[in-house]
Amino acid sequence: MRRPVRQGGVWRLVLLGGVVCLMVGCGQRPPVPQETMEEVLADIYLVDAMVPHCDSLSKLVDDKKLAPYQEVLAKHGLTQELLDSAMEYYLSRRGAYDDLLGNVITRLQVLQQALIDSVHNQKMVDGTAE
């Protein structure tokens, strides 16, 4: 004769399963640490900004003699597969992706301000400042 399933037992099993899923999902680490991803994405955005404005770079890229993203990945010790995996990780976690992009924007703004300050200081030295 079969024993009837008690309601409390089913709920405990469901609760235990939910806790295990949360522990596994929350404990997963990104394939590439966030700080490294910030550096990589900032470099990629800089490459994207430079290539169209430099005829010699544009020609090399168009002729497939230069793969600027591969240079960025090599600089950071990454492969395309690892970058793709990391992007999937961050894109599947909206909060983490928002933080990542916010930090990339901040990095780029800091670089932009440093460049502006450098140009201004050079003009001061040259005596051409307005």
Rosetta blueprint (number, residue, H / E / L):
1 M L
2 R L
3 R L
4 P L
5 V L
6 R L
7 Q H
8 G H
9 G H
10 V H
11 W H
12 R H
13 L H
14 V H
15 L H
16 L H
17 G H
18 G H
19 V H
20 V H
21 C H
22 L H
23 M H
24 V H
25 G H
26 C H
27 G L
28 Q L
29 R L
30 P L
31 P L
32 V L
33 P L
34 Q H
35 E H
36 T H
37 M H
38 E H
39 E H
40 V H
41 L H
42 A H
43 D H
44 I H
45 Y H
46 L H
47 V H
48 D H
49 A H
50 M H
51 V H
52 P H
53 H H
54 C L
55 D H
56 S H
57 L H
58 S H
59 K H
60 L H
61 V H
62 D H
63 D L
64 K L
65 K L
66 L L
67 A L
68 P H
69 Y H
70 Q H
71 E H
72 V H
73 L H
74 A H
75 K H
76 H L
77 G L
78 L L
79 T L
80 Q H
81 E H
82 L H
83 L H
84 D H
85 S H
86 A H
87 M H
88 E H
89 Y H
90 Y H
91 L H
92 S L
93 R L
94 R H
95 G H
96 A H
97 Y H
98 D H
99 D H
100 L H
101 L H
102 G H
103 N H
104 V H
105 I H
106 T H
107 R H
108 L H
109 Q H
110 V H
111 L H
112 Q H
113 Q H
114 A H
115 L H
116 I H
117 D H
118 S H
119 V H
120 H H
121 N H
122 Q H
123 K H
124 M H
125 V H
126 D H
127 G L
128 T L
129 A L
130 E L
